[in-house]
Amino acid sequence: MMTKGRLEAFSDGVLAIIITIMVLELRPPAGEGWEALRPLWPKGLAYLISFVYIGIYWSNHHHLFQTVRRVRGGVLWANLHLLFWLSLFPFVSAWAGETHFAAEPMTLYGVVTLMSAVAYTVLVRVIIRTDAGNHLLSDAVGSDVKGNVSLASYVGVIGLPFLGAWGVWAAGALLVGVALMWLVPDRRIERVLEREDTARPR
């Protein structure tokens, strides 16, 4: 058995590096006026969306490990699997911005978002199965309707760009919609932790 502190610290560091790499892709314009910024809007928008997604994963990852009592080897590898997919966000974000959200980059962006969501789901399941002491997470997740809706939306992001320009915009709308859905605070884990604190003998 090992403590979870090192895993959380490592994950926080990786996510911070991912955000740093993304912002370094935003090169300053050659001109001086505000007009010089106009060609950069696709890169800026791609960065904003990706930043929000990384922030959502960081926030949920933090809440997730508040319920964890024990960490074993399988959890470490599942966590690395998640970080692998998240580390691809700078690449797909830069490609989508450079090409003004062309179909192929948007499809690949959808693949990365889908696989990141799958990896997060796998991490949750591995944590639950690793030890009975992690039962709080199982209680909090339940049927995970929100997660399943997200997975279905990412599948749409992968397929819609093949339908032409309107499909690309629809895929972008799905990405924004899922992000907005997760920006609403998810109180499931907090409620379980509060219930546990209340039930604990003083």
FIRODREN-725678 format. One record per residue: residue number from 1; residue in one letter; x negated, y, z of N, C-alpha, C in turn. Coordinates in steps of 0.05 Angstrom, whole numbers, plus 5000, padded with zeros to 4 digits. Layout:
<nodes>
resi,resn,nu,nv,nw,cau,cav,caw,cu,cv,cw
NUM,a,X,Y,Z,X,Y,Z,X,Y,Z $
...
</nodes>
This chain:
<nodes>
resi,resn,nu,nv,nw,cau,cav,caw,cu,cv,cw
1,m,4983,4976,5000,5000,5000,5000,4982,5025,5000 $
2,m,4991,5046,4986,4975,5070,4985,4994,5094,4990 $
3,t,4982,5117,4997,4999,5141,5001,5006,5153,4974 $
4,k,5027,5169,4975,5037,5181,4950,5024,5209,4945 $
5,g,5010,5220,4965,4999,5246,4962,4980,5250,4939 $
6,r,4962,5230,4935,4943,5232,4913,4957,5230,4886 $
7,l,4977,5214,4884,4992,5212,4859,5006,5238,4852 $
8,e,5018,5251,4872,5031,5276,4868,5012,5298,4860 $
9,a,4988,5299,4873,4968,5319,4867,4958,5316,4839 $
10,f,4952,5291,4831,4942,5286,4804,4963,5294,4783 $
11,s,4988,5287,4788,5010,5293,4769,5013,5324,4767 $
12,d,5012,5338,4789,5014,5367,4788,4992,5379,4772 $
13,g,4967,5368,4775,4945,5379,4760,4948,5374,4730 $
14,v,4957,5350,4723,4961,5344,4694,4982,5362,4682 $
15,l,5004,5366,4696,5025,5384,4685,5016,5412,4683 $
16,a,5000,5422,4702,4989,5449,4700,4970,5451,4675 $
17,i,4955,5431,4670,4937,5431,4646,4953,5431,4621 $
18,i,4975,5416,4620,4992,5415,4596,5003,5443,4590 $
19,i,5013,5457,4610,5023,5484,4606,5001,5503,4597 $
20,t,4977,5500,4608,4955,5517,4600,4948,5512,4571 $
21,i,4947,5487,4562,4941,5481,4534,4962,5494,4516 $
22,m,4987,5492,4524,5009,5503,4507,5006,5534,4503 $
23,v,5000,5548,4525,4998,5577,4523,4973,5585,4507 $
24,l,4952,5569,4507,4929,5575,4492,4934,5574,4462 $
25,e,4955,5560,4454,4962,5559,4425,4975,5585,4416 $
26,l,4982,5603,4434,4994,5628,4426,4972,5648,4421 $
27,r,4963,5650,4396,4941,5668,4388,4952,5696,4385 $
28,p,4937,5716,4394,4946,5744,4391,4947,5752,4361 $
29,p,4966,5770,4354,4968,5778,4326,4945,5796,4317 $
30,a,4941,5797,4291,4919,5814,4281,4926,5844,4282 $
31,g,4951,5851,4279,4959,5878,4278,4963,5890,4306 $
32,e,4969,5917,4306,4971,5931,4332,5000,5935,4340 $
33,g,5018,5939,4321,5046,5947,4327,5063,5923,4335 $
34,w,5088,5930,4343,5107,5908,4351,5114,5890,4327 $
35,e,5112,5902,4303,5119,5886,4279,5100,5862,4276 $
36,a,5076,5865,4286,5056,5843,4284,5065,5819,4299 $
37,l,5083,5822,4319,5092,5800,4335,5114,5783,4321 $
38,r,5127,5796,4302,5150,5782,4289,5143,5755,4278 $
39,p,5121,5751,4264,5115,5725,4253,5110,5703,4274 $
40,l,5106,5712,4299,5099,5693,4320,5123,5682,4335 $
41,w,5148,5690,4327,5171,5682,4342,5175,5651,4342 $
42,p,5170,5637,4320,5173,5608,4322,5155,5595,4343 $
43,k,5130,5604,4344,5111,5593,4364,5120,5601,4392 $
44,g,5129,5625,4395,5139,5634,4422,5163,5618,4431 $
45,l,5182,5613,4412,5206,5598,4420,5199,5569,4426 $
46,a,5181,5557,4410,5172,5530,4415,5159,5528,4443 $
47,y,5142,5548,4449,5129,5548,4475,5149,5550,4498 $
48,l,5168,5568,4494,5188,5572,4515,5204,5547,4521 $
49,i,5213,5533,4500,5228,5509,4504,5211,5487,4517 $
50,s,5187,5484,4508,5169,5464,4519,5162,5470,4548 $
51,f,5157,5496,4554,5151,5504,4581,5175,5497,4600 $
52,v,5199,5502,4591,5222,5495,4607,5224,5465,4611 $
53,y,5218,5449,4591,5219,5420,4594,5198,5410,4614 $
54,i,5174,5420,4611,5153,5412,4630,5161,5421,4658 $
55,g,5172,5445,4661,5181,5454,4687,5203,5436,4699 $
56,i,5221,5427,4682,5242,5410,4692,5231,5383,4701 $
57,y,5212,5372,4686,5200,5347,4694,5184,5351,4720 $
58,w,5170,5373,4723,5155,5378,4747,5174,5379,4771 $
59,s,5195,5394,4768,5215,5397,4790,5227,5370,4798 $
60,n,5236,5355,4778,5248,5329,4783,5228,5309,4795 $
61,h,5203,5310,4785,5182,5293,4795,5178,5299,4825 $
62,h,5178,5324,4832,5174,5332,4860,5197,5321,4878 $
63,h,5222,5325,4869,5244,5315,4884,5244,5284,4885 $
64,l,5237,5272,4863,5236,5243,4862,5219,5231,4884 $
65,f,5195,5242,4887,5176,5230,4907,5182,5238,4935 $
66,q,5201,5256,4940,5210,5261,4967,5224,5237,4978 $
67,t,5235,5220,4961,5250,5196,4970,5232,5172,4973 $
68,v,5207,5173,4963,5190,5150,4962,5176,5146,4989 $
69,r,5177,5122,4999,5163,5115,5024,5137,5100,5018 $
70,r,5136,5084,4997,5113,5068,4991,5106,5069,4962 $
71,v,5081,5069,4955,5072,5070,4927,5053,5046,4923 $
72,r,5058,5031,4902,5041,5009,4894,5031,5013,4866 $
73,g,5015,4993,4857,5002,4996,4831,5021,5001,4808 $
74,g,5043,4987,4808,5062,4990,4786,5073,5018,4783 $
75,v,5076,5031,4806,5086,5059,4806,5064,5077,4794 $
76,l,5039,5072,4800,5017,5088,4788,5017,5086,4758 $
77,w,5020,5062,4747,5020,5059,4719,5045,5070,4705 $
78,a,5067,5068,4718,5092,5080,4707,5090,5110,4707 $
79,n,5077,5121,4727,5072,5150,4728,5053,5159,4706 $
80,l,5032,5144,4702,5014,5150,4680,5028,5149,4653 $
81,h,5046,5129,4650,5061,5127,4625,5077,5152,4620 $
82,l,5090,5163,4641,5105,5188,4638,5086,5211,4631 $
83,l,5063,5213,4644,5045,5235,4639,5034,5233,4610 $
84,f,5031,5209,4600,5021,5206,4572,5040,5220,4553 $
85,w,5066,5214,4555,5085,5226,4537,5088,5256,4541 $
86,l,5087,5265,4566,5088,5294,4571,5063,5308,4560 $
87,s,5041,5295,4559,5016,5307,4549,5018,5313,4519 $
88,l,5037,5301,4506,5040,5306,4477,5057,5331,4471 $
89,f,5069,5343,4491,5085,5367,4486,5069,5390,4473 $
90,p,5044,5395,4482,5029,5416,4468,5026,5412,4438 $
91,f,5021,5387,4430,5018,5380,4402,5044,5384,4386 $
92,v,5065,5372,4395,5090,5375,4380,5101,5403,4381 $
93,s,5097,5417,4403,5106,5445,4405,5091,5462,4385 $
94,a,5064,5459,4383,5048,5475,4365,5056,5469,4336 $
95,w,5060,5443,4330,5067,5436,4302,5095,5447,4294 $
96,a,5114,5445,4312,5141,5456,4307,5139,5486,4303 $
97,g,5124,5500,4319,5122,5529,4316,5108,5537,4291 $
98,e,5086,5523,4284,5071,5529,4261,5087,5526,4235 $
99,t,5105,5507,4235,5120,5501,4210,5148,5513,4210 $
100,h,5153,5531,4230,5180,5543,4233,5202,5522,4236 $
101,f,5196,5502,4252,5215,5481,4258,5224,5464,4234 $
102,a,5204,5455,4219,5210,5438,4196,5221,5411,4206 $
103,a,5232,5395,4187,5246,5371,4195,5228,5351,4209 $
104,e,5204,5345,4197,5187,5325,4208,5176,5332,4236 $
105,p,5167,5357,4240,5158,5364,4267,5181,5362,4288 $
106,m,5205,5370,4279,5228,5368,4297,5235,5339,4304 $
107,t,5232,5322,4284,5237,5293,4290,5217,5283,4310 $
108,l,5191,5290,4306,5171,5281,4324,5175,5293,4352 $
109,y,5184,5318,4353,5190,5330,4379,5212,5314,4393 $
110,g,5232,5305,4377,5253,5289,4389,5242,5262,4399 $
111,v,5223,5250,4385,5211,5225,4394,5197,5229,4421 $
112,v,5182,5251,4423,5168,5256,4448,5187,5261,4471 $
113,t,5208,5277,4466,5227,5282,4488,5242,5256,4496 $
114,l,5249,5239,4476,5262,5214,4482,5244,5196,4498 $
115,m,5219,5193,4489,5201,5175,4503,5194,5185,4531 $
116,s,5193,5212,4534,5188,5223,4561,5211,5216,4579 $
117,a,5235,5218,4569,5259,5211,4585,5259,5182,4592 $
118,v,5252,5165,4572,5251,5136,4577,5230,5130,4598 $
119,a,5207,5143,4596,5185,5138,4615,5194,5147,4643 $
120,y,5208,5169,4645,5218,5178,4672,5238,5157,4683 $
121,t,5255,5147,4666,5274,5127,4675,5260,5102,4684 $
122,v,5239,5094,4669,5223,5070,4677,5210,5075,4704 $
123,l,5199,5099,4708,5187,5106,4734,5206,5103,4757 $
124,v,5230,5114,4753,5251,5112,4774,5257,5083,4780 $
125,r,5260,5066,4760,5267,5038,4764,5244,5023,4778 $
126,v,5220,5029,4770,5197,5016,4782,5195,5023,4811 $
127,i,5199,5049,4818,5198,5057,4846,5219,5043,4862 $
128,i,5243,5040,4851,5265,5027,4866,5259,4997,4871 $
129,r,5247,4984,4850,5242,4956,4853,5216,4949,4868 $
130,t,5199,4969,4872,5174,4964,4885,5177,4957,4914 $
131,d,5195,4971,4927,5197,4966,4956,5225,4974,4965 $
132,a,5235,4958,4984,5262,4964,4995,5262,4990,5010 $
133,g,5239,4999,5019,5237,5024,5033,5243,5048,5016 $
134,n,5245,5044,4990,5251,5066,4971,5281,5066,4964 $
135,h,5298,5056,4982,5326,5053,4976,5340,5080,4973 $
136,l,5329,5101,4984,5342,5127,4982,5344,5136,4953 $
137,l,5324,5130,4937,5325,5137,4909,5347,5123,4895 $
138,s,5350,5097,4900,5372,5082,4888,5399,5094,4895 $
139,d,5402,5102,4921,5427,5114,4929,5432,5140,4914 $
140,a,5411,5155,4909,5414,5182,4897,5420,5179,4867 $
141,v,5406,5161,4853,5409,5159,4824,5437,5149,4816 $
142,g,5446,5129,4828,5473,5118,4821,5473,5109,4792 $
143,s,5495,5116,4778,5498,5108,4750,5482,5126,4731 $
144,d,5472,5148,4741,5455,5167,4725,5467,5175,4699 $
145,v,5492,5186,4700,5506,5196,4676,5490,5217,4662 $
146,k,5478,5236,4678,5463,5258,4667,5439,5248,4651 $
147,g,5425,5228,4661,5402,5217,4647,5410,5203,4621 $
148,n,5433,5188,4622,5442,5174,4598,5451,5193,4576 $
149,v,5464,5215,4584,5472,5236,4565,5447,5248,4551 $
150,s,5426,5252,4567,5401,5263,4557,5388,5244,4536 $
151,l,5387,5219,4543,5376,5199,4524,5391,5199,4498 $
152,a,5417,5199,4499,5433,5199,4474,5428,5225,4458 $
153,s,5425,5247,4472,5420,5272,4458,5393,5272,4444 $
154,y,5373,5260,4456,5347,5259,4444,5347,5241,4419 $
155,v,5363,5220,4419,5366,5204,4395,5377,5221,4373 $
156,g,5396,5238,4379,5407,5257,4360,5386,5276,4349 $
157,v,5369,5285,4367,5347,5304,4358,5329,5290,4338 $
158,i,5325,5264,4341,5308,5250,4322,5321,5247,4295 $
159,g,5347,5241,4294,5360,5236,4269,5371,5260,4254 $
160,l,5380,5281,4268,5393,5303,4255,5375,5318,4235 $
161,p,5349,5322,4240,5333,5337,4220,5333,5325,4192 $
162,f,5339,5300,4189,5340,5287,4163,5364,5296,4147 $
163,l,5383,5310,4159,5407,5319,4145,5405,5347,4133 $
164,g,5381,5358,4134,5378,5385,4122,5375,5407,4143 $
165,a,5376,5432,4133,5371,5455,4150,5390,5456,4174 $
166,w,5416,5451,4169,5435,5452,4191,5430,5431,4212 $
167,g,5419,5408,4203,5412,5387,4221,5389,5394,4240 $
168,v,5370,5410,4229,5347,5419,4245,5358,5438,4267 $
169,w,5376,5456,4259,5387,5475,4278,5404,5460,4299 $
170,a,5418,5440,4290,5434,5424,4309,5416,5409,4329 $
171,a,5394,5399,4319,5374,5386,4336,5364,5405,4357 $
172,g,5357,5429,4348,5348,5450,4366,5369,5457,4387 $
173,a,5394,5458,4379,5416,5464,4398,5418,5442,4418 $
174,l,5414,5417,4410,5415,5395,4429,5393,5397,4450 $
175,l,5369,5404,4441,5346,5407,4459,5352,5429,4480 $
176,v,5362,5451,4470,5369,5473,4488,5391,5465,4507 $
177,g,5411,5451,4497,5434,5442,4513,5425,5424,4536 $
178,v,5407,5404,4529,5398,5386,4550,5382,5401,4571 $
179,a,5365,5420,4562,5349,5436,4581,5367,5452,4599 $
180,l,5388,5464,4588,5407,5479,4605,5421,5461,4625 $
181,m,5427,5437,4616,5441,5418,4634,5423,5411,4658 $
182,w,5397,5408,4654,5379,5401,4675,5370,5426,4692 $
183,l,5374,5450,4681,5367,5474,4696,5387,5478,4719 $
184,v,5411,5467,4716,5430,5467,4739,5419,5450,4761 $
185,p,5415,5460,4785,5403,5444,4806,5418,5417,4810 $
186,d,5402,5395,4810,5413,5369,4815,5411,5362,4845 $
187,r,5433,5361,4859,5433,5359,4888,5435,5330,4897 $
188,r,5434,5311,4879,5437,5283,4887,5416,5274,4908 $
189,i,5391,5280,4901,5369,5271,4919,5370,5287,4945 $
190,e,5375,5314,4943,5376,5330,4967,5398,5321,4985 $
191,r,5421,5313,4975,5443,5304,4991,5436,5278,5006 $
192,v,5422,5260,4992,5414,5235,5005,5394,5240,5027 $
193,l,5375,5258,5022,5355,5264,5042,5367,5278,5067 $
194,e,5386,5296,5062,5400,5309,5084,5416,5289,5100 $
195,r,5429,5270,5086,5444,5249,5101,5426,5232,5118 $
196,e,5402,5226,5107,5383,5210,5122,5373,5224,5147 $
197,d,5368,5250,5144,5359,5266,5167,5380,5268,5188 $
198,t,5405,5270,5179,5427,5272,5199,5430,5246,5214 $
199,a,5427,5223,5200,5431,5197,5213,5407,5189,5230 $
200,r,5384,5201,5226,5360,5194,5241,5363,5202,5271 $
201,p,5356,5184,5289,5358,5191,5318,5340,5214,5325 $
202,r,5350,5231,5342,5334,5255,5350,5317,5247,5375 $
</nodes>
